[in-house]
Amino acid sequence: MKLFVGLGNPGSKYAGNRHNIGFMAVDRIREDHGFAPWRSKFQGQVSEGNLGGEKVILLKPETFMNLSGQSVGEAMRFYKLDSTDVTVFHDELDLPPFKVKLKLGGGHAGHNGLRSIHQHISPHYGRVRLGIGHPGHKDRVSPYVLSDFAKQEEKWLDDMLRGISDGAEHLVTDDNAKFTNAVALRTGGAKPKPEKPAPKPAPAKAKEPPAPQEDRSPLQKLVDKFR
């Protein structure tokens, strides 16, 4: 049995926030793979289903981000799971938008949801790091993560979520390469670069002034030739 945890904040106010991309990921898995409807349990929302022939529990903590570990710890103890049976889907400032990377263990890098989970179940769990990019300055991080994705980002977000859903069963079997490949097939690799502007035409060369016309007579030219 595996426990897949999506991180976010509960309520419609936060539903489209970058910080809620973890919720979006497990929502897509539930929808695409016929999991049971969400129900309240473990201070969160829970759904059960199967991926790759193994039972999987989806969990969205409703304790707000900073206390996510309370919900995760409660669910893990109830199902008698080890921390290595847990995979957390979360937003990642240090990755470009819609870049997906896997990680096992390690630090929380200042992410409040991960910090709380560390405190309740140890750092030894899997993470699916979902890139949202960085606003450029630490003072802008809070309003940035609590803002919605822009309209022009919606297609990229949808492609990434579809890729995660496509590869979810490979997370169950710990086949990280196949999971990463499933995401890449949907997202098409790197985000396309903006088109370069057409080169400006070279400035026209200035016309040379016409050569001055000679006013010597043919006889004078002949004389000058034999001087």
Phi and psi in degrees as a GROMACS rama.xvg file:
@    title "Ramachandran Plot"
@    xaxis  label "Phi"
@    yaxis  label "Psi"
@TYPE xy
-123.795  151.292  LYS-2
-117.477  114.652  LEU-3
-101.084  122.431  PHE-4
-114.804  124.908  VAL-5
-101.457  131.916  GLY-6
-98.1888  144.13  LEU-7
176.199  -172.308  GLY-8
-114.777  139.347  ASN-9
-76.0995  155.347  PRO-10
104.93  149.478  GLY-11
-63.5788  -25.5263  SER-12
-59.5397  -32.738  LYS-13
-105.996  -2.27211  TYR-14
-53.4673  -39.7861  ALA-15
-96.3112  6.01887  GLY-16
-67.1331  151.387  ASN-17
-59.0485  -35.6159  ARG-18
-63.6793  -18.0645  HIS-19
-98.8207  15.0416  ASN-20
-63.8035  -26.0165  ILE-21
-66.8398  -41.6543  GLY-22
-58.4545  -44.6722  PHE-23
-60.2667  -38.11  MET-24
-64.9606  -48.1358  ALA-25
-73.263  -28.4885  VAL-26
-60.5525  -44.0566  ASP-27
-66.6694  -40.1339  ARG-28
-60.4472  -45.3327  ILE-29
-61.1328  -45.1313  ARG-30
-64.9385  -43.8765  GLU-31
-77.5824  -24.6744  ASP-32
-113.226  16.3554  HIS-33
64.8711  35.4373  GLY-34
-71.0116  163.217  PHE-35
-66.0199  159.523  ALA-36
-60.1613  155.384  PRO-37
-65.3346  142.373  TRP-38
-140.851  153.521  ARG-39
-78.5183  126.673  SER-40
-170.196  150.848  LYS-41
57.0567  38.5995  PHE-42
57.9675  35.2731  GLN-43
-164.221  -164.658  GLY-44
-110.772  132.172  GLN-45
-123.812  142.609  VAL-46
-139.766  141.273  SER-47
-116.485  146.761  GLU-48
-169.582  -165.219  GLY-49
-131.136  140.046  ASN-50
-135.554  124.647  LEU-51
59.2892  30.5739  GLY-52
81.6481  5.79217  GLY-53
-121.308  144.529  GLU-54
-70.9504  135.475  LYS-55
-130.015  134.532  VAL-56
-105.269  126.106  ILE-57
-98.0313  137.604  LEU-58
-136.42  130.76  LEU-59
-118.97  100.752  LYS-60
-58.6067  139.227  PRO-61
-113.032  25.7992  GLU-62
-89.9737  2.39778  THR-63
73.5923  153.417  PHE-64
-49.6694  -46.9849  MET-65
-64.9995  -15.2768  ASN-66
-119.716  21.7539  LEU-67
-55.8785  -33.3367  SER-68
-61.4932  -28.7641  GLY-69
-60.0742  -47.5406  GLN-70
-67.0808  -45.1637  SER-71
-63.6077  -44.5065  VAL-72
-62.109  -40.6113  GLY-73
-63.7485  -45.3557  GLU-74
-65.3018  -41.7783  ALA-75
-63.1133  -42.3423  MET-76
-67.9483  -39.0862  ARG-77
-61.3908  -43.9398  PHE-78
-88.0438  1.7733  TYR-79
56.6509  47.3311  LYS-80
-99.1771  157.802  LEU-81
-91.6427  159.169  ASP-82
-60.7903  -27.9088  SER-83
-72.4228  -8.5032  THR-84
-87.4751  -1.76308  ASP-85
-102.635  133.901  VAL-86
-124.947  126.87  THR-87
-108.995  129.818  VAL-88
-100.523  121.092  PHE-89
-147.218  159.368  HIS-90
-72.5261  146.83  ASP-91
-134.841  112.129  GLU-92
-67.8569  -29.6688  LEU-93
-85.1782  7.73783  ASP-94
-116.654  146.791  LEU-95
-59.6494  154.202  PRO-96
-52.1275  129.418  PRO-97
70.688  14.282  PHE-98
-86.2056  135.789  LYS-99
-119.25  129.605  VAL-100
-136.685  150.284  LYS-101
-102.686  150.697  LEU-102
-152.861  141.8  LYS-103
-118.455  120.324  LEU-104
71.6667  -168.953  GLY-105
99.6137  -174.188  GLY-106
-80.3184  174.914  GLY-107
-96.3045  -7.71209  HIS-108
53.0489  31.9665  ALA-109
83.0142  0.192237  GLY-110
-75.0751  119.787  HIS-111
-64.0264  -34.8768  ASN-112
-66.0646  -44.2721  GLY-113
-67.3117  -37.8633  LEU-114
-58.3172  -44.0277  ARG-115
-65.2161  -40.696  SER-116
-66.03  -39.8393  ILE-117
-53.469  -44.8465  HIS-118
-66.1846  -28.9052  GLN-119
-100.255  -26.8103  HIS-120
-131.616  0.713067  ILE-121
89.386  167.86  SER-122
-81.6598  -1.68808  PRO-123
-90.0524  72.585  HIS-124
-145.218  162.573  TYR-125
-82.9752  150.2  GLY-126
-130.308  139.293  ARG-127
-108.573  106.006  VAL-128
-87.9087  119.794  ARG-129
-108.521  107.873  LEU-130
-64.8562  132.213  GLY-131
-123.368  -1.3436  ILE-132
77.9274  171.062  GLY-133
-119.013  139.652  HIS-134
-71.7132  -9.42542  PRO-135
109.559  -24.3693  GLY-136
-145.973  141.174  HIS-137
-60.4855  -29.1451  LYS-138
-69.3609  -16.6183  ASP-139
-99.8865  -1.21258  ARG-140
-62.7095  -48.8613  VAL-141
-59.6895  -53.1201  SER-142
-64.1086  -28.8948  PRO-143
-68.0391  -50.6496  TYR-144
-68.7075  -24.218  VAL-145
-94.8812  14.8652  LEU-146
-104.922  157.057  SER-147
-77.3767  158.319  ASP-148
-63.6499  144.993  PHE-149
-71.6383  157.601  ALA-150
-56.4925  -41.9363  LYS-151
-72.5376  -8.83419  GLN-152
-93.3098  -7.99073  GLU-153
-62.8374  -39.1013  GLU-154
-64.3012  -43.9231  LYS-155
-64.0845  -39.1071  TRP-156
-62.645  -45.8754  LEU-157
-63.2866  -42.5979  ASP-158
-61.4658  -42.1099  ASP-159
-64.4436  -43.4602  MET-160
-65.1852  -38.6838  LEU-161
-63.3408  -41.0248  ARG-162
-63.0538  -41.1612  GLY-163
-61.9061  -42.9451  ILE-164
-64.6342  -42.3406  SER-165
-58.8361  -39.4248  ASP-166
-94.7632  2.20658  GLY-167
-56.8787  -39.674  ALA-168
-65.458  -25.1224  GLU-169
-73.8319  -24.544  HIS-170
-66.8712  -35.4252  LEU-171
-63.2239  -39.0661  VAL-172
-93.0195  6.74347  THR-173
60.3907  30.3086  ASP-174
-94.815  81.9996  ASP-175
-64.155  -34.4468  ASN-176
-64.3866  -42.0678  ALA-177
-68.9937  -36.0165  LYS-178
-62.7983  -49.0696  PHE-179
-60.6599  -39.0772  THR-180
-65.2069  -39.6145  ASN-181
-61.7645  -39.5995  ALA-182
-67.189  -43.5772  VAL-183
-63.0645  -35.2538  ALA-184
-63.998  -32.0298  LEU-185
-81.584  -42.128  ARG-186
-86.0038  -16.192  THR-187
71.751  23.6181  GLY-188
82.2827  -134.607  GLY-189
-73.9233  150.66  ALA-190
-63.2567  135.17  LYS-191
-61.916  144.226  PRO-192
-82.8759  149.19  LYS-193
-62.7874  149.111  PRO-194
-66.2393  142.371  GLU-195
-79.0038  140.434  LYS-196
-63.9719  148.456  PRO-197
-63.2207  141.21  ALA-198
-64.4077  142.884  PRO-199
-73.1472  140.725  LYS-200
-63.9135  145.529  PRO-201
-65.7851  141.514  ALA-202
-63.1068  141.327  PRO-203
-66.9197  140.018  ALA-204
-72.5247  141.338  LYS-205
-66.7625  138.632  ALA-206
-72.0164  136.615  LYS-207
-73.8007  140.745  GLU-208
-64.6732  143.743  PRO-209
-61.7637  144.977  PRO-210
-62.7789  140.606  ALA-211
-64.043  137.727  PRO-212
-79.7042  135.419  GLN-213
-77.3782  143.066  GLU-214
-110.264  17.0915  ASP-215
-79.7518  149.433  ARG-216
-79.4492  159.204  SER-217
-54.9699  -35.9297  PRO-218
-65.6872  -41.6156  LEU-219
-64.0763  -38.6504  GLN-220
-63.1103  -40.4446  LYS-221
-66.7344  -42.091  LEU-222
-61.107  -45.1305  VAL-223
-63.5146  -32.3423  ASP-224
-64.4375  -34.1774  LYS-225
-100.137  13.6573  PHE-226
